[in-house]
Amino acid sequence: METVFYILAKCVRIILDVISLSMMIRMLLPIFADVEDNRLYMLSVTVTEPLIIPVRIVLDMLGIGENTPLDMGFLTTYFLLAIIDLFLPII
């Protein structure tokens, strides 16, 4: 049973790492390159947007971040992923 939990935690950690990397690419690539036709940027948007949309909806319902220039949904999602990663068993 311990092996099953180890494999599950390892898989979740890999998925979280891929999503975090995609979020970093999505955040930093527009600074350095034109992202209009960039496939890497479009891939990162495709990977991260299904996670960001529900957080944006909740933040909009609560009225949080309406008058800020920052994308609060993106930041909140990134912090939630980091918190989930902290609660995974150390492997």
C-alpha positions in Angstrom: 0.0 0.0 0.0 2.9 2.3 0.7 4.2 1.8 -2.8 0.8 2.8 -4.3 0.9 6.1 -2.3 4.5 6.7 -3.4 3.7 6.2 -7.0 0.5 8.4 -6.7 2.4 11.2 -5.0 5.2 11.0 -7.5 2.8 11.3 -10.4 1.0 14.2 -8.9 4.3 16.0 -8.2 5.3 15.5 -11.9 2.0 16.9 -13.1 2.3 19.9 -10.8 5.9 20.5 -12.0 4.7 20.5 -15.6 1.9 22.9 -14.8 4.2 25.2 -12.9 6.7 25.2 -15.7 3.9 26.0 -18.2 2.7 28.9 -16.0 6.3 30.3 -15.8 6.6 30.1 -19.6 3.2 31.7 -20.0 4.3 34.5 -17.7 7.8 35.2 -19.0 7.7 34.5 -22.7 5.6 37.6 -23.6 8.4 39.7 -22.1 11.1 38.3 -24.4 9.3 37.2 -27.6 6.3 37.9 -29.8 3.7 35.3 -28.6 1.1 35.8 -31.3 2.2 32.7 -33.3 4.4 31.1 -30.7 3.6 27.4 -30.3 5.3 27.1 -26.9 3.2 29.9 -25.6 0.0 28.5 -27.0 0.8 25.1 -25.5 1.3 26.8 -22.1 -2.0 28.6 -22.4 -3.7 25.3 -23.3 -2.2 23.5 -20.3 -2.8 26.3 -17.7 -6.1 27.9 -18.7 -8.4 25.1 -17.5 -6.9 25.6 -14.1 -7.0 29.4 -14.1 -10.6 29.8 -15.3 -12.4 28.4 -12.2 -10.2 30.5 -9.9 -11.0 33.6 -11.9 -14.7 32.8 -11.7 -14.5 32.5 -7.9 -12.5 35.7 -7.6 -15.0 37.6 -9.8 -17.9 36.3 -7.6 -16.0 37.5 -4.5 -15.1 40.8 -6.1 -11.4 40.3 -5.5 -8.8 41.9 -7.8 -11.3 43.9 -9.9 -9.2 47.1 -9.8 -5.7 45.7 -10.0 -3.5 45.6 -13.0 -2.3 42.1 -12.0 -4.0 38.9 -13.1 -5.2 37.8 -9.7 -6.6 34.5 -11.1 -3.2 33.6 -12.5 -1.4 34.5 -9.2 -3.9 32.7 -7.0 -3.7 29.6 -9.1 0.1 29.6 -9.0 0.0 29.9 -5.2 -2.6 27.2 -4.8 -0.4 24.8 -6.9 2.5 25.7 -4.7 0.5 25.0 -1.5 -0.7 21.6 -2.9 2.9 20.8 -3.7 3.9 21.5 -0.1 1.3 19.1 1.3 2.5 16.2 -0.9 4.7 13.8 1.0 8.4 14.4 0.6 9.8 12.0 -1.9 
